[in-house]
Amino acid sequence: MKIAISQKRLYMNNIDKNYKMIEASVLEAKDRADLLVFSELALTNHIFGQRLIDSKTLIDYHDKVIELSHKIPIVWGHYDDDLKSSIYYAKDGNVIEYGDEYHPFRIELQDMVLVISMNKVKTNNFNLVIGLNEVAFDKEEPIYENTLILGAQGIYNNGHEVYVLNDSGYVSHGDKLYALESDFEIIDLGHLDNKPLKVKSKLDVLLEGIKYFDDEYLAYGPKWIVGVSGGLDSSVTLALLVMALGKERVHGVTMPSEFTRELTLKNAHHLFEVLNISHEEIDIMDMVNATVDSLEYERIEGLAYENIQARLRGHTLMSVSSLINGVISNNGNKIETALGYATLYGDAIGALSLLGDVNKLEVGMLAEAINQRFSKEVIPKNLIPKLDEHDVIWDFAPSAELAKDQFDPMKWGYHDLLVEYLMKNSIESYLEKYLDGTLFEMEVGKYLSVYRLSNDEFISDLEWVYRQLSIATYKRIQIPPVLKLYSYGFSPEAQVPIVYSERYMELKSKVLKKERIH
């Protein structure tokens, strides 16, 4: 039996474009295959179908897909009347069967079963299970026997998070495992080759996400404007945009102040030269002084003075954006976003947060991968952290450069992993692991000795991080959409309450008393 498989690009809010993709795939598969299978929500992608579920337009397009089944039997995913993602099988212009993740069904072709969620089916009871799963790229599932799993190309944008969809489909049949690596393939179940699955790199996923977002929301082709500080995050952001969209679409802006270090400017100009992009330098100190003078306060210092500088950098970028018809990238990394280490209407602005789901250590790894991809030093090596068993070593420590001798307050490495842990687990379980010793066997545990965190210091730091996660909720809601690498994270509704349970207080007491639990 021959099955045509389409994992072609899906567009949000463009049902006509998705239908034309389906129509073209039908013509390509006609007379060459016995069945044509599409990804989940192939007609609508997410969001669009929910907005138009009662619209005659959506119904009309759905009927047009059914009509295409006169040419070849078709399987595709779609929303039903109850807003549930469903799976449809049509043949000869009629829907033969349909179901959702709780109601899989068989079709007459060689005892196949169609399903959206693989959790509801035991695959060894059937000749082949077809699963449609439009998910984020990091959602790993086991390899199921006698199964065809489809992915999808594109993004799912819920207005705050932009997920890159997973297009790593495969066919498992008998003793063969065949990875689907192109967006349209025709496979013969009786003559299936072995082709191992490949894991896509985080660098490639980010590049895909940038391209998809730019294509769907910025089709007029504006320049992406990057405030280039000469630090690690802005350097990686700049390189990602050049790699994804080309140097002609990227413009760099440096905004030095009295606190800008010489090496910072040197790094920025190195990037401009090696990437060969347009750029400019705008000194912000006259604007800072004019703002301070106009406010007529007796003293403006500390955080207030730092925020004036950060907001004037944002104002400068927005002004350049208006002048050259561009959009601004947000350069903040995941830990800065999680802990609120950003100035609203300053460095928190932008059209898209490219690194908002990438912690600082991962940004360093991306920098290494970018240099390898270019086969030269694009990201200055003095910015990339060096890791060993005992320390995180910086040649040039991260700084917002808004005050003299200022350095970021984060404990890089430790806070990266701590925030990741708290995104998926309870704070109580973290204390339990500390007390029974298992925390020290985890990667995060080695950083406890790096930063000399034990008992009092451990609790004090943990509660500082937890408090910042809660306080920063209002900032996270206002930052640009985050390009997501992971299916977990801080969505707008995922607030962190500063409420410590009785269990937490009990465990905290044991830590402070230097007790152990076994």
BELKA-V362705 format. One record per helix or strand. SS is the DSSP state (H for helix, E for strand). FROM is the first residue (numbers start at 0). TO is the last residue. Records with the same first field share a line. If there is no record, write none. Layout:
SS = FROM-TO  FROM-TO
This chain:
E = 1-5  8-8  34-36  73-78  84-90  93-99  104-106  111-114  127-131  135-135  146-149  152-152  154-156  160-164  169-172  175-178  183-187  194-194  222-226  249-253  277-280  325-329  351-352  385-386  391-392  481-483
H = 14-28  47-50  55-67  117-119  122-124  188-190  201-216  231-244  246-248  261-274  284-294  301-323  333-338  359-373  380-382  413-423  426-435  437-440  442-449  455-470  472-477  501-511
